[in-house]
Amino acid sequence: MIDSLLSECRPILDADGLIVGILGAIPEDDGWGEVLSSAEAVIEEARGRLQIPNKYKNHRRGTFPALSVGLSHGGGQGVSLCTLYYLAL
């Protein structure tokens, strides 16, 4: 059953049938396991250096650590910061 779930992308639906996430398929590539192992090693190494301030450990979404990183499109912005970045190139 797991193999059939991982052979193609599947939507994750909420109780109302709205898509809230996507379960990605595993690429058909012999090197994919090595890619995953390398990514896992980098994440594990970085986790030991991560210092999360207390204000990010308990927030409006729950009692678990969460840091905002990257570019966003929200908070009243008319244009995505990502779009502005690429326009500046």
Buried (B, 14 or more C-beta within 10 A) or exposed (E): EEEEEEEEEBEEEEEEEEEEEEEEEEEEEEEEEEEEEEEEEEEEEEEEEEEEEEEEEEEEEEEEEEEEEEEEEEEEEEEEEEEEEEEEE
